[in-house]
Amino acid sequence: LLGAALLTPLPALAQTSSALSTEVDTLRQEVQQLRQQMQSMQAPAATAQPGAAPAAPGAAPLAPLAPAPELPNGTFQVGGVRMQFGGFIEAASIFRSRNEVSDVGSDYNTGIPFNNSVLAHQTEFRESGRQSRISGLASGDVNDVTHLAAYVETDFLSAATTSNSRESNSYSLRVRHAYMTLDQDDWGFHFLGGQEWSLLTTNTNGIIPRQEQIPLTIDAQYVEGFNWTRNPQLRVVKNWGHVWAGLSLESPQGVLPPGPGAVPVGVNANNPGDAGGLMNNTTTYTNDIIPDIIAKVAVDPGFGHYELKSIARAFTDSVGGNNNKVWGYGVGGAATMPIVPHLVDFQISGLAGYGIGRYGSGQLPDVAFTRTNSLVAIPEVQGLVGLIAHPWWGNDLYLYGGWEHADRAGSPVATAGYGSGALVNTGCNTLGGTCQAETEDLKQVAVGTWQDVYKGKFGRFVIGLQGSYIERDAFSGVGGAPSTNDAIVMTSFRYYPF
């Protein structure tokens, strides 16, 4: 370096010295700026809580993280799918003035005995927890307009030998609901596949699953005149704002007369289930060839909810190798109107047609047999009216009136048809007497209340009380037209954790 300096011309040395001086001044300014920055950062650090890690030099202060949204009880996220659990535990009690030998689900038709049966002279009391329910909903948003979901719900109201396909598909473990949905909001398109309330069941809003207008009764058979099944189906729905239209293809099953008008000799109309095919071999299944076809239009104009609905069914039997088919059909409607908004609601629904008994809580038969052993659909009418009030916090009061009526159909002889005038009713009012009576009318009045004891972050605890009176009137036959009735009182204590 010394040699290089001696060899460097003086003007160049002077220039280099000046450049070095400028760089030194620049470095001094940068050091001073760093000291000022460190002092400004030490001031807030001095007020920080002990043990807090200092921020990195020169880093901008971090904004506090927003708390994650709190999920409802029983809900958690798995990737893009939200899982939500539901259900309740119930402790119910049942008292009946006549012994139906039934659990919390009453048998409004054949279960209410006439006076020829010893059961008509006995009362019945039992307690049950079998209506306790478990449900799970999995839902995911593919994007802002495409939504997928799956729902399953079960309870314990079944026994292996009572499993059947007539109304509620009560197979053990009892599947109440098991279905999937696809909703495409931009098209107004909705698809449902699996077991769900029938499309005939009245909704509270549009045609949306889990928005059905189910009676508030404790009784698991609900109330006379209520139109429903829970059956496997394929359903498509289209909505245009406040107007909805739906079509459903639902699993068929006919209900035949249980008494003297049951299947005549030589006719094949139903058969025991094949245990090897995983059906119940202690009950029977009708010979069905097409699904029940149900259509519905629903309107929500801003004041209430209104529906028009229809159904088409086909029934078959075989006599001497010849297959016969008869059509059943029905039309109906429903309306829900707020009499006093948020305080009192009024509802009415009805269905009339031929071969529609399966879709009423009374379970009147669908078809009967003519003199030539072919099938004929039974003319029927079903209706329900209700008032639901919310007089104070956590309270629901309900009053329902229901009616189901069947006309005579088929052969006039006692061994076939339904409601034949040749039925022997002479012993219906005598213990141990002969009584072939078949039901013409089922009428019911039910009143009840639910009261929340607690509702908050730890779930909901509620108490229910219900009283109902059912009258069962038979067709007139030899010996008159017998009648019977049943008064039922039920209580329910339920805890909904989620």
C-alpha positions in Angstrom: 0.0 0.0 0.0 2.8 2.4 0.9 4.5 1.7 -2.5 1.3 2.2 -4.3 0.8 5.5 -2.5 4.3 6.7 -3.4 3.7 5.9 -7.0 0.3 7.5 -7.1 0.2 11.0 -8.6 -0.7 13.7 -6.1 -3.9 14.8 -7.9 -5.2 11.2 -7.9 -4.3 10.8 -4.2 -6.2 14.0 -3.4 -9.3 12.8 -5.3 -9.2 9.4 -3.5 -8.9 11.1 -0.1 -11.9 13.3 -0.9 -14.0 10.2 -1.9 -13.1 8.4 1.3 -14.1 11.4 3.4 -17.5 11.5 1.7 -18.1 7.7 2.4 -17.2 8.1 6.0 -19.7 10.9 6.4 -22.4 8.8 4.7 -21.7 5.9 7.1 -21.9 8.2 10.1 -25.4 9.4 9.0 -26.6 5.9 8.5 -25.4 4.9 12.0 -27.1 7.9 13.5 -30.4 6.9 11.7 -30.1 3.3 13.0 -29.6 4.6 16.6 -32.8 6.8 16.3 -34.8 3.8 15.0 -33.6 1.6 17.9 -34.5 4.3 20.4 -38.0 4.7 19.0 -38.5 0.9 19.1 -37.3 0.6 22.7 -39.9 3.0 24.0 -43.0 0.7 23.3 -40.9 -2.3 24.2 -40.4 -0.8 27.7 -44.2 -0.8 28.2 -44.7 -4.4 27.0 -45.6 -7.1 29.5 -42.6 -8.9 31.0 -41.5 -11.9 29.0 -43.0 -10.6 25.7 -40.7 -11.2 22.8 -39.3 -8.0 21.2 -40.4 -7.2 17.6 -37.8 -7.6 14.9 -35.9 -4.4 14.2 -37.5 -2.3 11.5 -40.7 -4.5 11.4 -44.1 -2.8 11.3 -46.3 -3.3 14.3 -48.5 -6.4 13.8 -52.3 -6.0 14.0 -54.1 -8.3 16.5 -55.5 -11.5 15.0 -59.3 -11.5 14.7 -60.9 -14.3 16.9 -62.1 -17.3 15.0 -65.9 -17.4 14.7 -67.5 -19.5 17.4 -69.2 -22.6 16.1 -72.6 -23.7 17.6 -72.6 -26.5 20.1 -72.0 -29.9 18.5 -70.4 -28.4 15.4 -66.9 -28.7 14.1 -65.0 -28.3 10.8 -63.2 -31.1 9.0 -61.4 -29.6 6.0 -64.1 -27.9 3.9 -67.0 -29.9 5.5 -68.9 -28.7 8.5 -70.2 -31.4 10.8 -73.2 -30.7 13.1 -74.8 -33.1 15.6 -78.3 -32.9 16.9 -81.0 -34.9 18.6 -82.4 -35.2 22.1 -82.9 -37.6 25.1 -86.5 -38.1 26.1 -88.2 -39.5 29.2 -91.9 -40.0 28.2 -94.9 -41.4 29.9 -98.1 -42.7 28.2 -101.6 -43.2 29.6 -104.4 -44.6 27.5 -108.0 -45.2 28.5 -108.0 -48.3 26.4 -105.2 -50.7 26.1 -103.5 -50.4 22.7 -100.4 -52.3 23.9 -98.4 -49.6 22.1 -95.3 -47.5 22.9 -95.2 -43.7 22.4 -96.5 -44.2 18.8 -100.2 -44.8 19.0 -102.2 -47.1 16.6 -105.2 -44.9 15.8 -107.0 -47.5 13.7 -106.9 -51.2 14.5 -105.1 -50.5 17.8 -108.2 -49.0 19.4 -110.2 -52.0 20.4 -114.0 -52.4 20.3 -115.8 -53.6 23.4 -115.7 -57.2 22.4 -112.0 -57.2 23.3 -110.8 -57.4 26.9 -108.3 -54.6 25.9 -111.2 -52.2 25.6 -111.9 -52.7 29.3 -108.3 -52.0 30.5 -106.3 -48.8 30.8 -102.6 -48.7 29.8 -99.7 -46.9 31.4 -96.0 -47.2 30.4 -92.9 -45.1 30.2 -90.5 -44.9 27.3 -87.2 -43.4 26.3 -87.3 -45.0 22.8 -88.1 -41.8 21.0 -84.7 -40.4 22.0 -83.1 -39.2 18.7 -79.6 -38.8 17.2 -78.9 -36.8 14.1 -75.9 -35.6 12.1 -75.6 -33.1 9.3 -72.5 -32.8 7.0 -72.4 -29.8 4.7 -69.9 -28.2 2.4 -69.9 -25.2 0.1 -68.2 -26.1 -3.2 -68.4 -22.4 -4.1 -70.7 -19.5 -3.5 -73.6 -21.1 -5.4 -73.0 -24.9 -5.1 -73.7 -26.7 -1.9 -73.6 -30.3 -0.8 -75.0 -31.9 2.3 -75.8 -35.3 3.8 -78.2 -35.8 6.8 -79.0 -38.9 8.9 -81.4 -39.2 11.8 -82.4 -42.3 13.9 -84.4 -43.2 16.9 -85.2 -46.5 18.7 -88.9 -46.9 17.9 -88.8 -50.3 16.2 -88.7 -54.0 16.9 -87.3 -56.5 14.5 -90.6 -58.2 13.8 -92.5 -54.9 13.3 -90.1 -53.5 10.7 -92.2 -52.7 7.5 -92.3 -50.4 4.5 -95.8 -49.0 5.0 -95.3 -45.5 6.4 -92.1 -44.8 8.3 -89.7 -47.5 7.2 -89.3 -48.7 10.8 -86.3 -51.0 10.3 -83.8 -51.7 13.2 -81.7 -49.5 13.7 -84.6 -47.3 12.8 -83.6 -45.0 10.0 -85.9 -41.9 10.2 -83.9 -39.9 7.6 -80.8 -40.7 5.5 -80.4 -38.5 2.4 -78.1 -36.3 0.4 -78.8 -32.9 -1.2 -77.3 -30.8 -4.0 -78.3 -27.2 -4.2 -77.3 -24.9 -7.2 -78.4 -21.4 -6.2 -77.8 -19.7 -9.5 -80.1 -22.1 -11.3 -82.6 -22.4 -8.4 -82.1 -26.2 -8.7 -82.3 -28.6 -5.8 -81.8 -32.4 -5.8 -82.5 -34.8 -2.9 -81.8 -38.6 -2.8 -82.5 -41.0 0.1 -85.1 -41.4 2.8 -86.9 -38.2 3.8 -90.4 -36.9 4.6 -92.6 -37.4 1.6 -93.1 -34.5 -0.7 -96.8 -34.6 0.3 -95.8 -33.4 3.8 -96.4 -29.7 4.2 -93.4 -27.4 4.5 -93.1 -24.2 6.4 -91.0 -22.5 3.8 -90.5 -23.3 0.1 -89.8 -27.0 -0.5 -86.7 -27.3 1.7 -85.7 -30.4 3.7 -85.7 -30.0 7.5 -88.3 -27.3 7.0 -91.4 -29.5 7.2 -94.4 -28.5 9.3 -94.5 -31.5 11.7 -97.2 -31.5 14.4 -95.8 -30.6 17.8 -97.3 -33.7 19.4 -95.4 -36.0 21.8 -97.2 -38.9 20.1 -94.9 -40.4 17.4 -97.9 -41.1 15.2 -98.7 -37.4 15.3 -102.4 -36.6 14.7 -105.2 -37.8 12.4 -105.3 -36.0 9.0 -101.5 -35.3 8.9 -100.2 -36.3 5.5 -96.8 -38.0 5.6 -94.5 -40.9 5.1 -90.7 -41.2 5.5 -89.6 -43.1 2.5 -86.7 -43.5 0.0 -87.1 -41.1 -2.9 -85.5 -39.2 -5.7 -86.7 -35.5 -5.7 -86.0 -32.5 -7.9 -87.1 -29.0 -7.1 -86.9 -25.7 -9.0 -87.6 -22.3 -7.4 -88.2 -18.9 -8.9 -87.9 -16.6 -6.0 -91.0 -17.1 -3.9 -92.4 -19.9 -6.1 -91.3 -23.5 -5.9 -92.2 -26.6 -7.8 -91.1 -30.2 -7.0 -91.4 -33.7 -8.3 -90.6 -36.8 -6.3 -90.5 -40.5 -7.2 -91.1 -42.3 -3.9 -90.9 -46.0 -2.8 -94.3 -47.6 -3.1 -96.2 -49.8 -0.6 -99.9 -50.5 -0.5 -102.0 -51.0 2.6 -104.6 -53.8 2.4 -107.7 -54.3 4.6 -106.7 -56.2 7.8 -110.0 -57.9 8.5 -112.4 -60.1 6.5 -111.7 -58.0 3.4 -108.1 -59.1 3.4 -106.6 -60.9 0.4 -109.0 -63.5 -0.9 -108.0 -67.1 -1.5 -106.4 -67.6 -4.9 -105.2 -64.0 -5.1 -101.5 -62.9 -5.0 -101.4 -59.3 -3.9 -98.8 -59.3 -1.2 -96.1 -61.7 0.1 -93.9 -62.2 3.1 -90.5 -60.6 2.9 -87.5 -62.7 1.9 -85.1 -62.8 4.8 -82.3 -63.8 2.4 -83.0 -60.6 0.5 -82.8 -58.6 3.8 -86.6 -58.0 4.1 -88.8 -58.8 7.1 -90.3 -62.3 6.7 -92.8 -61.7 9.5 -94.7 -59.1 7.5 -96.0 -58.7 3.9 -95.1 -56.5 1.0 -97.5 -55.6 -1.9 -96.6 -56.2 -5.5 -95.5 -52.8 -6.7 -94.3 -52.0 -10.2 -93.7 -48.2 -10.3 -92.9 -45.6 -7.6 -95.5 -43.3 -6.1 -95.3 -40.1 -8.2 -95.8 -36.9 -6.2 -95.9 -33.3 -7.5 -96.1 -30.0 -5.5 -96.2 -26.3 -6.0 -95.4 -24.0 -3.0 -95.7 -20.2 -2.8 -94.3 -17.8 -0.1 -95.9 -14.4 -0.9 -94.6 -12.8 2.3 -97.8 -13.5 4.3 -97.9 -17.2 5.0 -97.1 -20.4 3.1 -99.4 -22.1 0.5 -99.2 -25.4 -1.3 -101.0 -27.4 -4.0 -100.0 -31.1 -4.3 -101.0 -34.3 -6.1 -100.1 -38.0 -6.1 -100.5 -40.9 -8.6 -100.1 -44.6 -7.5 -100.4 -48.0 -9.1 -101.6 -51.2 -7.4 -101.4 -54.8 -8.8 -102.5 -58.3 -8.0 -102.4 -61.6 -9.8 -105.3 -64.0 -10.2 -104.7 -67.3 -12.0 -101.6 -66.0 -13.6 -103.3 -62.8 -14.9 -101.9 -59.6 -13.6 -104.3 -56.7 -12.8 -103.5 -53.1 -12.2 -105.5 -50.2 -10.8 -104.5 -46.6 -10.4 -104.9 -44.5 -7.3 -104.6 -40.7 -7.2 -105.2 -37.7 -5.0 -105.1 -33.9 -4.9 -104.7 -31.6 -1.9 -103.5 -28.4 -0.5 -102.1 -26.6 2.6 -101.9 -23.2 4.0 -100.1 -21.6 7.0 -101.1 -18.1 7.9 -100.0 -15.9 10.8 -103.1 -14.6 12.6 -101.0 -12.5 15.0 -97.4 -12.3 13.7 -95.0 -14.1 16.0 -97.8 -14.9 18.4 -100.5 -17.1 16.8 -100.4 -19.2 13.6 -103.2 -21.0 11.8 -102.6 -24.0 9.5 -104.9 -26.2 7.4 -104.1 -29.1 5.1 -106.1 -31.8 3.2 -105.9 -34.6 0.7 -108.7 -36.3 -1.2 -108.7 -39.1 -3.7 -108.5 -42.9 -4.2 -106.0 -45.2 -2.6 -104.3 -42.5 -0.4 -104.8 -44.2 3.0 -101.1 -44.9 3.4 -100.4 -41.1 3.6 -102.5 -40.4 6.6 -101.6 -41.0 10.3 -104.7 -43.2 10.7 -103.3 -45.8 8.2 -106.7 -46.6 6.5 -106.3 -49.1 3.7 -105.5 -48.1 0.1 -107.3 -50.8 -1.9 -109.9 -53.5 -1.6 -111.1 -56.5 -3.7 -114.1 -56.7 -6.0 -116.3 -59.7 -6.5 -114.0 -60.9 -9.3 -110.9 -60.6 -7.0 -109.4 -57.6 -8.8 -108.3 -54.5 -6.9 -110.2 -51.2 -6.5 -108.8 -48.1 -4.9 -110.8 -46.9 -1.8 -112.2 -43.4 -1.9 -110.8 -41.4 1.0 -110.6 -37.9 2.5 -108.0 -36.6 5.0 -107.9 -33.2 6.7 -106.1 -31.3 9.5 -106.5 -27.9 11.1 -104.2 -26.4 13.8 -103.6 -23.4 15.9 -100.1 -22.8 17.4 -99.5 -20.0 19.9 -96.5 -18.6 21.6 -97.9 -16.7 24.6 -94.7 -16.1 26.5 -91.0 -16.8 26.4 -90.1 -20.4 25.6 -93.7 -21.6 25.4 -95.6 -23.3 22.5 -99.3 -24.1 22.8 -101.0 -26.2 20.1 -104.5 -27.4 19.2 -105.1 -29.8 16.4 -108.3 -31.3 14.9 -107.9 -34.2 12.4 -110.2 -36.4 10.4 -109.8 -39.4 8.1 -112.7 -40.9 6.2 -113.1 -43.9 3.9 -116.0 -45.0 1.7 -117.2 -48.5 1.0 -115.3 -50.2 -1.9 -115.1 -53.5 -3.6 -117.4 -56.5 -3.1 -120.5 -56.2 -0.9 -119.8 -59.6 0.7 -118.0 -59.9 4.0 -115.2 -62.0 2.6 -114.0 -59.3 0.3 -114.2 -55.5 -0.3 -114.0 -52.9 2.4 -116.8 -51.7 4.6 -119.2 -54.3 3.3 -122.8 -54.2 4.7 -122.5 -58.0 5.2 -120.0 -57.6 8.0 -121.1 -59.2 11.2 -121.1 -56.6 14.0 -123.5 -58.2 16.4 -120.9 -58.9 19.1 -118.9 -55.7 18.9 -120.3 -54.4 22.2 -120.2 -57.8 24.0 -117.0 -59.1 25.6 -115.9 -62.0 23.5 -118.5 -61.4 20.8 -118.1 -61.6 17.0 -117.0 -58.2 15.6 -115.9 -57.8 11.9 -116.2 -54.0 12.0 -114.0 -52.0 9.6 -113.2 -48.3 10.2 -115.1 -45.6 8.3 -114.1 -42.5 10.2 -111.2 -41.5 12.5 -111.6 -38.2 14.3 -109.2 -36.6 16.8 -108.7 -33.5 18.9 -105.2 -33.0 20.4 -104.0 -30.2 22.7 -100.7 -29.7 24.3 -97.8 -27.4 25.3 -94.0 -27.3 25.4 -92.2 -25.1 27.9 -88.5 -24.3 27.9 -87.0 -24.7 31.4 -83.5 -23.7 30.1 -82.2 -22.6 26.7 -78.7 -21.3 26.3 -75.0 -22.2 25.6 -75.5 -25.5 27.4 -78.4 -26.7 25.2 -82.1 -26.8 25.8 -84.2 -28.5 28.5 -88.0 -28.6 27.8 -91.1 -30.2 29.3 -94.2 -31.2 27.3 -97.7 -32.2 28.1 -100.3 -33.5 25.7 -103.9 -34.8 25.8 -105.9 -36.2 22.9 -109.2 -37.9 22.3 -109.8 -40.2 19.3 -113.1 -41.6 18.0 -113.2 -44.7 15.8 -116.4 -45.2 13.9 -117.1 -48.4 11.8 -119.3 -49.0 8.8 -122.8 -50.3 9.5 -123.2 -54.0 9.0 -125.2 -56.9 10.4 -125.9 -55.7 14.0 -125.3 -52.0 13.5 -122.4 -49.5 13.3 -120.1 -49.9 16.3 -118.0 -47.1 17.7 -115.1 -46.9 20.1 -112.7 -44.3 21.4 -109.5 -43.7 23.3 -108.3 -40.8 25.5 -104.5 -40.4 25.7 -102.3 -38.3 28.0 -98.6 -38.1 27.5 -95.7 -36.2 29.2 -92.2 -35.6 27.9 -89.0 -34.4 29.4 -86.4 -33.7 26.7 -82.8 -32.4 26.7 -81.3 -31.1 23.5 -77.5 -30.8 24.0 -77.0 -29.1 20.6 
